[in-house]
Amino acid sequence: MSTLREATELRVLIRSAAAGDDAVAEAISRLGPARVAATLVDEMVSRADLGEVGPLPGPVTVRFDLDFDGRTLAHSVSFKEGRVRHGDAGPDAARPVLVELELVALARAVFGGPMAPHALCRRIDWGDVDDPREFMVGVAAAPVVQRLLRGAAGEPARLDELALVNGSDKWGPHFYTPIYERHFAPLREQELTIVELGIGGYAHPGSGGGSLRMWKRYFPRALVYGVDMFDKSAAAEQRVFPIQGDLSDPDFVGGLAGRLGPLDIVIDDGSHACADVILAFHALFPALRPGGLYVIEDLQTSYWPSYGGNATNLHDASTSMGFLKQLLDGLNYEEHDGAGSSRPTRFDSMLVGAHFYHNIAVLEKGRNADGPMPGFVRQRPVTQVGRADRREVTA
Ligand SMILES: C[S@@+](CC[C@H](N)C(=O)[O-])C[C@H]1O[C@@H](n2cnc3c(N)ncnc32)[C@H](O)[C@@H]1O
């Protein structure tokens, strides 16, 4: 299935899950119950941290019996030697544990956001608990089942823990996750489109994607795109779409926004070369929706000549920090009197906030057009405005 079609179908399901039972039922009928069942179980698997389960005595299969419109759809997921796959565990599989749920309720719990009701698990059949052999099968499967169901219970995970679990250096080598948490937490349950420049792993084909997995988990209703110059198709997952391209190529970068549509969050963790940082900002900041956030990591390169940086002239506009510092005056462009000023620049009316931390900046998109302060306040300090002026103002 094409990326666009897959992304569109996921969007339909995610949006319907917040809208109510009837909207979900309609979306399930449109997308196909079997496809929706597979999508929801896959999502629960990705939220289950099954790597935390210790060694198991043998393969475990969990079969979800999902009721929809008078039918029951069965979707199995098996866990064997640390690997998860959809379908049965094979000939040596023990009897599956059965988990019965309503498909609509499950969709609402997985993708509906915090206000949606949790999926009520109708029944778990652990097997014949009076038979010691079957009982032990249930005991072995319990940690897997518990973790799978947690994915439908709206369990919030902290970003630094998710960085560790998913192998992202945003916590540890860097200490970015508390900063991300500060800015991203209010957006967490929203339906979002996120793009991260730089997937990780450089030329190693099977390596990278830790932060994309982290974002997928932190934002349960988001589609997450990653861009890298190397083929990172191995990082593809449900709701995670790697794109290959060179972020120093103006044609490629210029076409990204049209390809991905309006964006909610952009994270630049790519080459960190100053020219690439500025090129991407020009192309992608305007593509953010109002309220969107643009994050630039590793701004230390702004001072390193090998990355196009400059530690001697801190206002050099060809460096990442020099460029960003110029934008700051644009926050107040309506107060510049105009004489000799080249403002407003392209970004002045769309930048509404800027937050700078050690090596990382967060820029907020919006509509910066509140209007200037009244003219009489500009002409002299308010402390010098005489009584007569004040009477005039209040009259
Ligand atoms: C620091 S890693 C990204 C790490 C990842 N965001 C994470 O947090 O796990 C930087 C990535 O940017 C990619 N990259 C470097 N220069 C690039 C360019 N010009 N175009 C596209 N990708 C580039 C590298 O291949 C590398 O995988």
The ligand as an SDF file (V2000), in Angstrom:
LIG
                    3D

 27 29  0  0  0  0  0  0  0  0999 V2000
   21.8580   12.5710   14.6880 C   0  0  0  0  0  0  0  0  0  0  0  0
   21.2540   11.4590   13.5300 S   0  0  0  0  0  0  0  0  0  0  0  0
   19.5370   11.4950   13.8300 C   0  0  0  0  0  0  0  0  0  0  0  0
   19.1580   10.8280   15.1110 C   0  0  0  0  0  0  0  0  0  0  0  0
   17.6820   10.6340   15.3230 C   0  0  0  0  0  0  0  0  0  0  0  0
   16.9190   11.8260   15.0500 N   0  0  0  0  0  0  0  0  0  0  0  0
   17.4280   10.2230   16.7560 C   0  0  0  0  0  0  0  0  0  0  0  0
   17.1970   11.0880   17.6230 O   0  0  0  0  0  0  0  0  0  0  0  0
   17.4530    9.0220   17.0180 O   0  0  0  0  0  0  0  0  0  0  0  0
   21.4340   12.3700   12.0640 C   0  0  0  0  0  0  0  0  0  0  0  0
   20.9190   11.6730   10.8040 C   0  0  0  0  0  0  0  0  0  0  0  0
   20.8840   12.6710    9.7860 O   0  0  0  0  0  0  0  0  0  0  0  0
   21.2180   12.0770    8.5500 C   0  0  0  0  0  0  0  0  0  0  0  0
   21.7630   13.1160    7.6600 N   0  0  0  0  0  0  0  0  0  0  0  0
   22.9590   13.7500    7.7230 C   0  0  0  0  0  0  0  0  0  0  0  0
   23.0930   14.6160    6.7030 N   0  0  0  0  0  0  0  0  0  0  0  0
   21.9540   14.5430    5.9770 C   0  0  0  0  0  0  0  0  0  0  0  0
   21.4760   15.1760    4.8040 C   0  0  0  0  0  0  0  0  0  0  0  0
   22.1970   16.0790    4.1520 N   0  0  0  0  0  0  0  0  0  0  0  0
   20.2450   14.8250    4.3400 N   0  0  0  0  0  0  0  0  0  0  0  0
   19.4970   13.9140    4.9800 C   0  0  0  0  0  0  0  0  0  0  0  0
   19.8950   13.2740    6.0940 N   0  0  0  0  0  0  0  0  0  0  0  0
   21.1030   13.5790    6.5840 C   0  0  0  0  0  0  0  0  0  0  0  0
   22.2470   11.0190    8.9140 C   0  0  0  0  0  0  0  0  0  0  0  0
   22.2540    9.9930    7.9470 O   0  0  0  0  0  0  0  0  0  0  0  0
   21.7950   10.5480   10.2850 C   0  0  0  0  0  0  0  0  0  0  0  0
   21.0910    9.3320   10.1890 O   0  0  0  0  0  0  0  0  0  0  0  0
  1  2  1  0
  2  3  1  0
  2 10  1  0
  3  4  1  0
  4  5  1  0
  5  6  1  0
  5  7  1  0
  7  8  2  0
  7  9  1  0
 10 11  1  0
 11 12  1  0
 11 26  1  0
 12 13  1  0
 13 14  1  0
 13 24  1  0
 14 15  1  0
 14 23  1  0
 15 16  2  0
 16 17  1  0
 17 18  1  0
 17 23  2  0
 18 19  1  0
 18 20  2  0
 20 21  1  0
 21 22  2  0
 22 23  1  0
 24 25  1  0
 24 26  1  0
 26 27  1  0
M  CHG  2   2   1   9  -1
M  END
$$$$
